[in-house]
Amino acid sequence: MKRIALISDSHSHLDDSIIAHLQDCDEVWHAGDIGNEEVIHTLESIKPVKAVYGNIDHGSIKQEYPLNHRFNFEGLDVLMTHIGGYPGKYNKRIRMIFEADPPKLFICGHSHICKVMFDKEYNFLHMNPGAIGHHGFHKVRTMLRFSVGEGLIKDLEVVELGIRGNNVKTNKN
């Protein structure tokens, strides 16, 4: 079993409370809107990172990370993107992928709303970790942590990181 920290929508923010929740994880998966290179470089210095770019990302982030990332992890077929929607409300680009070859785990960000749902139509689990940053309309910053092994997801937890605010010190490792 491997432990995953799933984050999204950092919008150039990374602080010690987030980093503390990465320590017992094997990998960090970032579902887009990273914001700046400093965030991704700090994450990469802590744990291996899988990421996609989001609608605010540009430059080297957009060049280094894909729009969609499909991978097999510990026997689990995973598709991660930033803007995808949720069960019953997927965008056309994502729906076309699902109709051709649905994954077992679909991850997206963008909405800033933490949501985990099973999609009965495509027979997979949908995860959106919410937002770890301070930019946006969300009230509470959230992330997800879970374990993966033999194609199964276990020990899923929602981590609340505190109230979104504007005057917060950013970690500059």
C-alpha positions as CSV (number, residue, x, y, z in Angstrom):
1,M,0.0,0.0,0.0
2,K,1.2,3.5,-0.9
3,R,-0.1,6.7,0.7
4,I,-1.2,9.6,-1.5
5,A,-1.7,13.3,-0.7
6,L,-4.1,14.8,-3.2
7,I,-4.1,18.5,-3.5
8,S,-5.3,21.1,-6.0
9,D,-5.7,24.9,-6.5
10,S,-2.7,26.0,-4.5
11,H,-2.6,29.3,-6.5
12,S,1.0,29.9,-5.5
13,H,0.4,29.0,-1.8
14,L,2.1,26.4,0.2
15,D,2.5,26.6,4.0
16,D,3.7,24.4,6.9
17,S,0.3,23.0,7.7
18,I,0.1,21.5,4.2
19,I,3.7,20.3,4.3
20,A,3.0,18.5,7.6
21,H,0.3,16.4,6.0
22,L,2.6,15.3,3.2
23,Q,5.2,13.7,5.5
24,D,3.7,10.3,5.9
25,C,2.7,10.1,2.3
26,D,4.6,8.3,-0.5
27,E,3.6,10.7,-3.3
28,V,1.8,14.0,-3.8
29,W,-0.7,14.4,-6.7
30,H,-1.5,18.0,-7.7
31,A,-4.7,18.5,-9.8
32,G,-3.7,21.8,-11.3
33,D,-3.7,25.6,-10.7
34,I,-0.2,25.2,-9.1
35,G,0.4,28.9,-9.5
36,N,4.2,29.2,-9.5
37,E,7.4,27.1,-9.9
38,E,8.3,27.6,-6.2
39,V,5.3,25.6,-5.1
40,I,6.0,22.7,-7.4
41,H,9.8,22.7,-6.6
42,T,9.1,22.7,-2.9
43,L,6.7,19.7,-3.3
44,E,9.2,17.9,-5.5
45,S,11.9,18.4,-2.8
46,I,9.6,16.6,-0.2
47,K,8.0,13.8,-2.2
48,P,7.6,12.5,-5.8
49,V,5.0,14.5,-7.5
50,K,2.4,13.7,-10.3
51,A,0.7,16.9,-11.5
52,V,-1.4,18.5,-14.3
53,Y,-1.5,22.1,-15.2
54,G,-4.5,24.2,-14.6
55,N,-6.1,27.3,-16.2
56,I,-3.9,29.7,-14.2
57,D,-0.7,27.9,-14.9
58,H,1.7,29.0,-17.6
59,G,5.4,28.9,-18.6
60,S,7.5,26.0,-17.4
61,I,4.6,24.5,-15.4
62,K,2.5,24.2,-18.5
63,Q,5.5,22.8,-20.4
64,E,6.5,20.3,-17.8
65,Y,3.1,19.0,-16.8
66,P,0.3,17.7,-19.1
67,L,-3.4,18.7,-19.4
68,N,-4.4,15.1,-18.7
69,H,-2.3,12.6,-16.9
70,R,-3.3,8.9,-17.2
71,F,-1.2,6.4,-15.3
72,N,-1.4,3.1,-13.5
73,F,-0.5,3.3,-9.8
74,E,-0.3,0.2,-7.7
75,G,-2.8,-1.6,-10.0
76,L,-5.2,1.4,-10.2
77,D,-6.0,3.1,-13.5
78,V,-6.0,6.9,-12.7
79,L,-6.9,9.9,-14.9
80,M,-6.1,13.3,-13.5
81,T,-6.9,16.7,-15.1
82,H,-7.8,20.1,-13.8
83,I,-11.1,21.0,-15.3
84,G,-13.3,18.0,-15.7
85,G,-16.6,18.3,-13.9
86,Y,-18.3,15.7,-11.8
87,P,-20.8,12.8,-12.2
88,G,-23.6,13.9,-14.5
89,K,-21.8,17.2,-15.3
90,Y,-18.6,16.4,-17.1
91,N,-17.2,18.6,-19.8
92,K,-17.2,17.3,-23.4
93,R,-13.5,16.6,-23.6
94,I,-13.6,14.4,-20.5
95,R,-16.8,12.7,-21.4
96,M,-15.2,11.6,-24.7
97,I,-12.4,10.0,-22.8
98,F,-14.8,8.2,-20.5
99,E,-16.9,6.9,-23.4
100,A,-13.8,5.4,-25.0
101,D,-12.0,4.1,-21.9
102,P,-13.1,5.1,-18.4
103,P,-10.5,5.0,-15.6
104,K,-11.1,3.5,-12.2
105,L,-10.2,6.8,-10.4
106,F,-10.9,10.2,-11.9
107,I,-9.3,13.2,-10.3
108,C,-9.9,16.9,-11.1
109,G,-9.7,20.2,-9.3
110,H,-10.9,23.7,-10.4
111,S,-14.1,23.9,-8.5
112,H,-12.5,24.5,-5.1
113,I,-15.1,22.1,-3.7
114,C,-14.0,19.0,-2.0
115,K,-16.0,16.1,-3.4
116,V,-15.7,12.3,-3.5
117,M,-18.4,10.5,-5.4
118,F,-18.9,7.2,-7.2
119,D,-20.0,7.6,-10.8
120,K,-22.5,4.8,-11.5
121,E,-22.6,5.5,-15.2
122,Y,-18.9,5.1,-15.9
123,N,-18.2,2.8,-12.8
124,F,-15.4,4.8,-11.2
125,L,-14.6,6.9,-8.2
126,H,-14.4,10.7,-8.7
127,M,-12.3,12.8,-6.4
128,N,-11.8,16.6,-6.2
129,P,-9.7,17.6,-3.2
130,G,-11.0,21.1,-3.0
131,A,-8.4,23.9,-2.7
132,I,-5.3,24.3,-0.5
133,G,-4.7,28.0,-1.5
134,H,-6.3,31.2,-0.3
135,H,-7.5,32.5,-3.7
136,G,-11.2,31.7,-4.5
137,F,-14.6,31.5,-3.0
138,H,-14.1,28.4,-0.8
139,K,-14.3,29.0,3.0
140,V,-12.2,26.0,4.2
141,R,-9.0,24.9,2.6
142,T,-9.0,21.1,2.0
143,M,-7.0,18.2,0.7
144,L,-7.5,14.4,0.5
145,R,-5.2,11.6,1.7
146,F,-5.7,7.9,0.9
147,S,-3.9,4.6,0.4
148,V,-3.7,2.6,-2.9
149,G,-2.7,-1.0,-3.2
150,E,-3.7,-3.9,-5.5
151,G,-6.0,-1.6,-7.5
152,L,-8.0,-0.5,-4.4
153,I,-8.4,2.8,-2.5
154,K,-8.4,2.6,1.2
155,D,-8.3,4.9,4.3
156,L,-9.6,8.0,2.5
157,E,-9.6,11.1,4.7
158,V,-10.5,14.7,4.1
159,V,-8.0,17.1,5.7
160,E,-9.2,20.5,6.6
161,L,-6.4,23.1,6.6
162,G,-8.2,26.0,8.1
163,I,-10.2,29.0,6.9
164,R,-9.2,30.7,3.7
165,G,-7.7,34.1,4.4
166,N,-5.8,36.8,2.6
167,N,-2.9,37.6,5.0
168,V,-1.2,34.3,5.4
169,K,2.5,33.7,5.4
170,T,3.7,31.4,2.6
171,N,6.4,28.8,3.1
172,K,9.5,29.7,1.1
173,N,11.6,26.6,1.2
